[in-house]
Amino acid sequence: MNKQDLVDAIAAQTGTSKALAAETLDALPGTITATVTKGDTVQLIGFGAFSTGARVARVGRNPSTGAEIQIPAAKTVKFTAGKAFKDAVNAS
């Protein structure tokens, strides 16, 4: 499914215009990004939750040379699938 297919499906399911469905879909990633960047969690009941996590600094290895390298600590994005989403995927 590509973006246009998703817009068509949203418009058909909600009974709105394709233009409004596309505008809403375009606003979604920016809104989620802005909220998660602030440190808040975005929870979509039945689908899942987007949040931030932390990776600690660690020592890794360069696969080409085998030399040790320092990997700095970093923030990461986490997605936790909701129960309904997991159940739907496992049922198919």
Summary of the structure (lengths in Angstrom):
residues: 92
radius of gyration: 19.0
end to end distance: 16.9
largest distance: 58.6
contacts: 188
relative contact order: 0.12
helix: 45%
strand: 29%
